[in-house]
């Protein structure tokens, strides 16, 4: 043994080997063996007869080895020959890519050995094509595995989205142990627990008076029954009566129950949907909606109302009187509140809204009294009428009788008298409307019409409206 741990045979321990036998040994010990001169001329080629890849390479003999190497392998051969010439030996393996007949290319790992006094080199090679093919198969398998993973993630994402967007509560239960394997958010909400707590727990414990084995058996019998079998149960946490409709299927060798949970009290479910829809209408509706207390103080309002009054946030307007945002102030508010309190609602009251910065806009207001609670509230639905007012013809609509009476004056009175009569008709209608809206409140009616109290009384007497309203 040497200091490097390599064991050398002495000359007497190696028997003489015949040249034919030595060639067979070398050919069998390697896939391909090449003897080259220092100039890389091929002197001899031996191919392992048991190796199916190489075929016959006798035509290499007498040719330069560089002719059968790819362009990137030729510099490797040059460097190795230079190292052998300097060191006379090299144990470092070198990978060379052979090319033969243009279409046949194969990699070989060689070790170079100096033999003979003439400087010839023995190249013992191991064909790397089996390894390369195995690597290619491994890469293909990895790509196929990645593709399967992508498909699985795709289906898992679709499953999650479908499970969470469906309107029905669903629970997946393992038939082997009766535990919940998956569920959606609606099922967790219906059973009054967190989804994370529900997954992995026993499904039977979510209902009153049910043992696990009996519970799973009843679900299985309902799943395999003819038609859509169902089981009626009572939820343990909420006390609500629900109906389970199970469906049995097999996945990855395991039997699974897909259970749809339907609340028996459908009224509550419809009520929840109605509340969600009304909430969405309040938040996203185009009409302004405002809630006030009995005195007209703002309690809540949506964004559409805040846009009409040019207020950035509800906190600025909350607590203020709605009269602060009406052009006629308390006059309009009093008319709206009194009429809503008297009949429960008031429709299509035309007035003007005043913004935080003084700009005015024509609106139509409907008000409804919510009186079925401890603290009654008024709901104001306010619609922008500025566009409709712009295209509306000037002049108020008059009754057919008034129009007919005016037309009868043509030919029997002058135009001045006809205009005066028409003015009286319109004036009388406006006063009657103001008195009706204010419920015979003369002060409020005078302010609404822009008249003094004395002027209103004069006109009431002129048109005989005082006696009609019960005053002598």
KOLMI-212741 format. One record per residue (C-alpha): residue number from 1; residue in three letters; z, y negated, x. Coordinates in steps of 0.05 Angstrom, whole numbers, padded with zeros to 5 digits, always signed. Each point is the difference from the previous one (the first is absolute). Layout:
N
   i  aa      w      v      u
 NUM ALA      Z      Y      X
...
//
This chain:
472
   i  aa      w      v      u
   1 UNK +00000 +00000 +00000
   2 UNK -00015 -00070 +00025
   3 UNK +00042 -00062 -00011
   4 UNK -00045 -00018 -00060
   5 UNK +00014 +00066 -00034
   6 UNK -00070 +00029 +00008
   7 UNK -00003 +00072 +00021
   8 UNK -00056 +00017 +00049
   9 UNK -00027 +00070 +00013
  10 UNK -00009 +00022 +00071
  11 UNK -00066 +00028 +00022
  12 UNK +00024 +00071 -00003
  13 UNK +00023 -00005 -00071
  14 UNK -00070 -00018 -00027
  15 UNK -00048 +00059 -00001
  16 UNK -00072 -00009 +00015
  17 UNK -00040 -00012 -00065
  18 UNK -00073 +00016 -00006
  19 UNK -00045 -00060 -00015
  20 UNK -00022 +00029 -00067
  21 UNK +00071 +00011 -00022
  22 UNK +00022 -00068 +00025
  23 UNK -00054 -00032 -00043
  24 UNK +00023 +00038 -00061
  25 UNK +00072 -00020 +00013
  26 UNK -00018 -00073 +00007
  27 UNK -00045 +00001 -00061
  28 UNK +00054 +00034 -00041
  29 UNK +00056 -00046 +00024
  30 UNK -00038 -00063 -00021
  31 UNK -00050 -00018 -00054
  32 UNK -00050 -00026 +00051
  33 UNK +00000 +00002 +00076
  34 UNK -00049 -00042 +00042
  35 UNK -00009 +00000 +00076
  36 UNK -00029 -00066 +00024
  37 UNK -00018 -00029 +00067
  38 UNK +00030 -00065 +00026
  39 UNK -00062 -00034 -00029
  40 UNK +00016 +00029 -00069
  41 UNK -00058 +00049 +00002
  42 UNK +00015 +00061 -00044
  43 UNK +00002 +00063 +00045
  44 UNK +00025 +00049 -00052
  45 UNK +00022 +00001 -00073
  46 UNK +00045 +00053 -00032
  47 UNK +00014 +00000 -00075
  48 UNK +00055 +00040 -00033
  49 UNK -00036 +00055 -00038
  50 UNK +00054 -00001 -00054
  51 UNK -00008 -00074 -00012
  52 UNK -00048 -00012 -00057
  53 UNK -00012 -00074 +00012
  54 UNK -00037 -00006 +00065
  55 UNK -00059 +00046 -00006
  56 UNK -00043 +00009 +00063
  57 UNK +00000 -00054 +00052
  58 UNK -00042 +00033 +00054
  59 UNK -00050 -00058 -00002
  60 UNK +00053 -00046 +00032
  61 UNK -00004 +00037 +00066
  62 UNK -00036 -00040 +00053
  63 UNK +00005 -00064 -00040
  64 UNK +00047 -00059 +00011
  65 UNK +00061 +00004 -00044
  66 UNK -00007 -00074 -00016
  67 UNK -00062 +00017 -00041
  68 UNK +00045 +00037 -00049
  69 UNK +00055 -00052 -00007
  70 UNK +00004 -00059 -00048
  71 UNK -00004 -00070 +00028
  72 UNK +00076 -00011 -00006
  73 UNK +00016 +00066 +00036
  74 UNK -00044 -00011 +00061
  75 UNK +00048 -00053 +00031
  76 UNK +00058 +00049 -00010
  77 UNK -00037 +00053 +00040
  78 UNK -00015 -00050 +00056
  79 UNK +00073 -00019 +00006
  80 UNK +00022 +00072 +00002
  81 UNK -00051 +00018 +00054
  82 UNK +00024 -00059 +00042
  83 UNK +00073 +00022 -00009
  84 UNK -00018 +00071 +00020
  85 UNK -00037 -00023 +00062
  86 UNK +00061 -00040 +00021
  87 UNK +00055 +00050 -00018
  88 UNK -00039 +00065 +00002
  89 UNK +00037 +00022 -00063
  90 UNK +00018 -00027 -00069
  91 UNK +00043 +00032 -00053
  92 UNK -00012 -00056 -00050
  93 UNK -00041 +00022 -00061
  94 UNK -00060 -00042 -00020
  95 UNK -00033 -00001 -00068
  96 UNK -00076 -00003 +00003
  97 UNK -00049 -00003 -00059
  98 UNK -00061 +00044 +00010
  99 UNK -00066 -00013 -00033
 100 UNK -00057 +00051 -00004
 101 UNK -00066 -00006 -00037
 102 UNK +00021 -00068 -00027
 103 UNK +00032 +00027 -00064
 104 UNK +00052 +00045 +00031
 105 UNK +00062 -00035 +00026
 106 UNK +00067 +00032 +00017
 107 UNK +00063 -00022 +00037
 108 UNK +00031 +00043 +00056
 109 UNK +00064 -00010 +00041
 110 UNK -00012 +00019 +00072
 111 UNK +00043 +00013 +00061
 112 UNK -00034 -00007 +00068
 113 UNK +00013 +00047 +00058
 114 UNK -00028 -00001 +00071
 115 UNK -00031 +00067 +00021
 116 UNK -00038 +00023 +00061
 117 UNK -00013 -00035 +00067
 118 UNK -00063 -00034 -00025
 119 UNK +00041 -00048 -00046
 120 UNK -00020 +00031 -00067
 121 UNK +00045 -00012 -00060
 122 UNK +00021 +00048 -00055
 123 UNK +00007 -00033 -00068
 124 UNK +00042 +00042 -00049
 125 UNK -00010 -00028 -00071
 126 UNK +00034 +00008 -00067
 127 UNK -00044 -00016 -00060
 128 UNK +00033 -00054 -00043
 129 UNK -00044 +00010 -00061
 130 UNK +00050 +00046 -00036
 131 UNK +00054 -00053 +00012
 132 UNK -00048 -00055 -00022
 133 UNK -00019 +00039 -00063
 134 UNK +00074 +00012 -00014
 135 UNK +00014 -00075 +00009
 136 UNK -00058 -00017 -00047
 137 UNK +00027 +00049 -00052
 138 UNK +00069 -00032 +00008
 139 UNK -00030 -00069 -00009
 140 UNK -00038 +00023 -00062
 141 UNK +00063 +00032 -00028
 142 UNK +00039 -00064 +00014
 143 UNK -00054 -00042 -00035
 144 UNK -00001 +00048 -00059
 145 UNK +00076 -00003 -00003
 146 UNK -00001 -00076 +00002
 147 UNK -00052 +00000 -00055
 148 UNK +00044 +00046 -00042
 149 UNK +00060 -00046 +00013
 150 UNK -00041 -00061 -00022
 151 UNK -00022 +00036 -00064
 152 UNK +00072 +00021 -00013
 153 UNK +00024 -00072 +00010
 154 UNK -00055 -00024 -00046
 155 UNK +00019 +00048 -00055
 156 UNK +00074 -00014 +00010
 157 UNK -00013 -00075 -00007
 158 UNK -00041 +00011 -00063
 159 UNK +00055 +00045 -00028
 160 UNK +00053 -00052 +00014
 161 UNK -00039 -00056 -00031
 162 UNK -00017 +00042 -00061
 163 UNK +00072 +00023 -00007
 164 UNK +00028 -00071 +00002
 165 UNK -00052 -00034 -00044
 166 UNK +00001 +00051 -00056
 167 UNK +00037 -00023 -00063
 168 UNK +00036 +00067 -00009
 169 UNK +00062 +00023 +00037
 170 UNK -00015 +00063 +00041
 171 UNK +00044 +00047 +00040
 172 UNK -00021 +00058 +00045
 173 UNK +00050 +00058 +00001
 174 UNK +00000 +00061 +00046
 175 UNK +00004 +00063 -00042
 176 UNK +00035 +00038 +00056
 177 UNK +00063 -00044 +00005
 178 UNK -00005 -00047 -00059
 179 UNK +00002 -00062 +00044
 180 UNK -00043 -00063 -00007
 181 UNK -00053 -00004 +00053
 182 UNK -00031 -00066 -00022
 183 UNK -00001 -00050 -00056
 184 UNK -00025 -00069 -00018
 185 UNK +00038 -00065 -00010
 186 UNK -00003 +00004 -00076
 187 UNK +00035 +00067 +00000
 188 UNK +00055 -00027 +00045
 189 UNK +00008 -00061 -00045
 190 UNK +00003 +00043 -00063
 191 UNK +00053 +00045 +00031
 192 UNK +00038 -00062 +00025
 193 UNK +00003 +00018 +00074
 194 UNK -00036 -00016 +00064
 195 UNK -00063 +00038 +00018
 196 UNK +00029 +00018 +00069
 197 UNK +00062 +00030 -00034
 198 UNK -00041 +00038 -00050
 199 UNK -00046 +00035 +00050
 200 UNK +00034 +00063 +00027
 201 UNK +00052 +00003 -00055
 202 UNK +00006 +00054 -00053
 203 UNK -00041 -00019 -00061
 204 UNK +00049 +00034 -00048
 205 UNK +00057 -00047 +00019
 206 UNK -00038 -00059 -00029
 207 UNK +00011 +00026 -00071
 208 UNK +00061 +00016 -00042
 209 UNK +00025 +00072 -00007
 210 UNK -00054 +00035 +00039
 211 UNK +00010 +00055 +00052
 212 UNK -00053 +00004 +00054
 213 UNK -00026 +00071 -00013
 214 UNK -00001 -00009 -00075
 215 UNK -00032 -00068 +00006
 216 UNK -00056 +00024 +00046
 217 UNK -00013 +00060 -00044
 218 UNK -00007 -00043 -00062
 219 UNK -00049 -00046 +00036
 220 UNK -00041 +00060 +00025
 221 UNK -00003 +00030 -00070
 222 UNK -00023 -00067 -00028
 223 UNK -00053 -00006 +00055
 224 UNK -00031 +00069 -00012
 225 UNK +00005 -00005 -00076
 226 UNK -00063 -00008 -00041
 227 UNK -00015 -00074 -00012
 228 UNK +00040 -00057 +00030
 229 UNK +00071 +00027 +00002
 230 UNK +00057 -00049 +00008
 231 UNK +00076 -00002 +00008
 232 UNK +00044 -00054 -00031
 233 UNK +00059 -00021 +00043
 234 UNK +00052 -00055 +00008
 235 UNK +00001 -00040 +00065
 236 UNK +00068 +00003 +00032
 237 UNK +00004 -00072 +00027
 238 UNK -00031 -00038 -00058
 239 UNK +00014 +00046 -00059
 240 UNK -00072 -00009 -00024
 241 UNK -00036 +00057 -00033
 242 UNK -00063 +00019 +00038
 243 UNK -00054 +00053 -00007
 244 UNK -00024 +00039 +00061
 245 UNK -00071 +00027 -00001
 246 UNK -00008 +00048 +00060
 247 UNK -00063 +00025 +00034
 248 UNK +00003 +00057 +00050
 249 UNK -00046 +00007 +00060
 250 UNK -00001 +00031 +00069
 251 UNK -00008 -00040 +00065
 252 UNK +00004 +00029 +00071
 253 UNK +00027 +00065 -00029
 254 UNK +00057 -00034 -00037
 255 UNK +00005 -00008 -00075
 256 UNK +00012 -00072 -00023
 257 UNK +00018 -00030 -00067
 258 UNK -00031 -00067 -00018
 259 UNK +00045 -00030 -00054
 260 UNK -00020 -00061 -00041
 261 UNK +00060 -00036 -00029
 262 UNK -00010 -00034 -00068
 263 UNK +00056 -00042 -00031
 264 UNK +00012 +00021 -00071
 265 UNK +00018 -00071 -00019
 266 UNK -00070 -00029 +00006
 267 UNK +00024 -00065 -00030
 268 UNK +00038 -00017 +00063
 269 UNK -00062 +00016 +00042
 270 UNK -00044 -00045 -00044
 271 UNK +00053 -00054 +00003
 272 UNK +00000 +00003 +00076
 273 UNK -00076 -00006 +00001
 274 UNK +00003 -00058 -00048
 275 UNK +00052 -00035 +00043
 276 UNK -00043 +00009 +00061
 277 UNK -00062 -00027 -00036
 278 UNK +00038 -00060 -00028
 279 UNK +00029 -00014 +00069
 280 UNK -00070 +00002 +00031
 281 UNK -00026 -00046 -00055
 282 UNK +00057 -00049 +00013
 283 UNK -00013 -00001 +00075
 284 UNK -00076 +00001 +00000
 285 UNK -00020 -00029 -00067
 286 UNK -00045 -00062 -00004
 287 UNK +00044 -00034 -00053
 288 UNK +00064 -00036 +00020
 289 UNK +00063 +00034 -00026
 290 UNK +00069 -00033 +00001
 291 UNK +00068 +00023 -00027
 292 UNK +00052 -00051 -00022
 293 UNK +00069 +00004 -00031
 294 UNK +00017 -00030 -00068
 295 UNK +00000 -00071 +00029
 296 UNK -00068 +00006 +00033
 297 UNK +00027 +00009 +00071
 298 UNK -00047 +00041 +00044
 299 UNK +00026 +00070 +00016
 300 UNK -00062 +00032 +00029
 301 UNK -00074 -00014 +00007
 302 UNK -00061 +00033 +00030
 303 UNK -00046 -00025 +00054
 304 UNK -00051 -00025 -00050
 305 UNK +00052 -00048 -00029
 306 UNK +00020 -00024 +00070
 307 UNK -00073 -00014 +00014
 308 UNK -00007 -00043 -00062
 309 UNK +00060 -00044 +00019
 310 UNK -00017 +00000 +00075
 311 UNK +00066 +00032 +00021
 312 UNK +00002 +00043 +00063
 313 UNK +00058 +00045 -00019
 314 UNK +00038 +00018 -00063
 315 UNK +00066 -00025 +00029
 316 UNK -00027 -00071 -00005
 317 UNK -00012 +00005 -00075
 318 UNK +00055 +00049 -00020
 319 UNK +00058 -00034 -00035
 320 UNK -00042 -00060 -00022
 321 UNK -00017 -00015 -00072
 322 UNK -00071 +00017 -00022
 323 UNK -00002 -00071 -00029
 324 UNK -00003 -00025 +00072
 325 UNK -00070 +00029 +00005
 326 UNK -00025 -00022 -00069
 327 UNK -00034 -00069 -00006
 328 UNK +00037 -00015 -00065
 329 UNK +00063 +00031 +00028
 330 UNK +00055 +00017 -00050
 331 UNK -00044 -00016 -00059
 332 UNK -00047 +00058 +00015
 333 UNK +00056 +00046 +00020
 334 UNK +00040 -00014 -00063
 335 UNK -00061 +00013 -00044
 336 UNK -00014 +00066 +00036
 337 UNK +00072 +00025 -00001
 338 UNK +00014 -00019 -00072
 339 UNK -00063 +00032 -00027
 340 UNK +00012 +00064 +00041
 341 UNK +00073 +00002 -00023
 342 UNK -00022 -00008 -00073
 343 UNK -00056 +00052 -00003
 344 UNK +00009 +00040 +00064
 345 UNK -00063 -00027 +00032
 346 UNK -00048 -00058 +00004
 347 UNK -00074 +00005 +00018
 348 UNK -00050 -00045 +00033
 349 UNK +00039 -00064 +00010
 350 UNK -00045 -00050 +00036
 351 UNK +00032 -00047 +00049
 352 UNK -00002 -00021 +00073
 353 UNK +00038 +00029 +00059
 354 UNK +00023 -00045 +00057
 355 UNK +00003 +00027 +00071
 356 UNK +00053 -00014 +00052
 357 UNK -00044 -00055 +00029
 358 UNK -00017 -00035 -00065
 359 UNK -00069 +00029 -00015
 360 UNK -00014 +00020 -00072
 361 UNK -00037 +00059 -00030
 362 UNK -00016 +00018 -00072
 363 UNK +00032 +00066 -00022
 364 UNK +00010 +00043 -00062
 365 UNK +00069 +00029 -00007
 366 UNK +00025 +00060 -00040
 367 UNK +00074 +00013 -00004
 368 UNK +00039 +00062 -00024
 369 UNK +00074 +00006 -00012
 370 UNK +00034 +00063 +00029
 371 UNK +00061 +00003 -00045
 372 UNK +00018 +00073 +00006
 373 UNK +00050 -00009 +00057
 374 UNK +00067 -00033 +00016
 375 UNK -00034 -00060 +00032
 376 UNK -00064 -00017 -00039
 377 UNK -00058 -00024 +00042
 378 UNK -00067 -00034 -00013
 379 UNK -00065 +00024 +00030
 380 UNK -00054 -00053 +00011
 381 UNK -00072 +00022 +00011
 382 UNK -00039 -00060 +00026
 383 UNK -00075 -00001 +00006
 384 UNK -00042 -00051 +00037
 385 UNK -00042 -00036 -00053
 386 UNK -00030 -00054 +00044
 387 UNK -00069 +00033 +00001
 388 UNK -00001 +00012 -00074
 389 UNK +00021 -00072 -00013
 390 UNK -00056 -00025 +00044
 391 UNK -00053 +00034 -00041
 392 UNK +00034 -00011 -00067
 393 UNK -00032 -00052 -00045
 394 UNK +00041 -00063 -00010
 395 UNK +00032 -00013 -00066
 396 UNK +00048 +00042 -00041
 397 UNK -00023 +00049 -00052
 398 UNK +00009 -00025 -00071
 399 UNK +00004 +00039 -00065
 400 UNK -00060 +00010 -00044
 401 UNK +00031 -00041 -00055
 402 UNK +00011 -00059 +00047
 403 UNK -00071 +00004 +00025
 404 UNK -00027 +00004 -00071
 405 UNK +00041 -00060 -00022
 406 UNK -00027 -00040 +00058
 407 UNK -00072 +00021 -00014
 408 UNK +00007 -00022 -00073
 409 UNK +00013 -00071 +00025
 410 UNK -00070 -00006 +00029
 411 UNK -00041 -00045 -00045
 412 UNK +00061 -00027 -00036
 413 UNK +00036 -00033 +00058
 414 UNK -00017 -00036 +00065
 415 UNK +00001 +00035 +00067
 416 UNK +00063 -00038 +00019
 417 UNK +00036 +00026 -00062
 418 UNK -00025 +00071 +00014
 419 UNK +00026 -00002 +00072
 420 UNK +00067 -00027 -00024
 421 UNK +00005 +00056 -00051
 422 UNK -00018 +00052 +00054
 423 UNK +00053 -00029 +00046
 424 UNK +00052 +00006 -00055
 425 UNK -00018 +00073 -00012
 426 UNK +00007 +00018 +00074
 427 UNK +00064 -00040 +00007
 428 UNK +00031 +00034 -00060
 429 UNK -00017 +00069 +00027
 430 UNK +00031 -00016 +00068
 431 UNK +00064 -00026 -00032
 432 UNK +00005 +00061 -00045
 433 UNK -00009 +00046 +00060
 434 UNK +00053 -00036 +00041
 435 UNK +00050 +00002 -00058
 436 UNK -00013 +00075 -00009
 437 UNK +00007 +00015 +00074
 438 UNK +00065 -00039 +00006
 439 UNK +00027 +00029 -00065
 440 UNK +00005 -00070 -00031
 441 UNK +00035 -00030 +00061
 442 UNK -00025 -00071 -00006
 443 UNK +00024 -00022 +00069
 444 UNK -00035 +00059 +00035
 445 UNK -00063 -00010 -00042
 446 UNK -00002 -00074 +00017
 447 UNK +00006 +00015 +00075
 448 UNK -00053 +00055 -00005
 449 UNK -00049 -00049 -00034
 450 UNK +00017 -00058 +00046
 451 UNK +00025 -00043 -00057
 452 UNK +00064 -00037 -00011
 453 UNK +00047 +00026 -00053
 454 UNK -00013 -00059 -00045
 455 UNK -00076 +00008 +00006
 456 UNK +00006 +00074 -00019
 457 UNK +00040 -00017 -00062
 458 UNK -00052 -00052 -00020
 459 UNK -00056 +00052 +00006
 460 UNK +00041 +00053 -00036
 461 UNK +00008 -00047 -00059
 462 UNK -00074 -00020 +00004
 463 UNK -00022 +00072 -00008
 464 UNK +00055 +00022 -00048
 465 UNK +00031 +00048 +00048
 466 UNK +00073 -00023 -00008
 467 UNK +00008 +00026 -00070
 468 UNK -00035 +00065 +00019
 469 UNK +00053 +00013 +00054
 470 UNK +00057 -00009 -00048
 471 UNK +00019 -00072 +00013
 472 UNK +00000 -00055 -00054
//
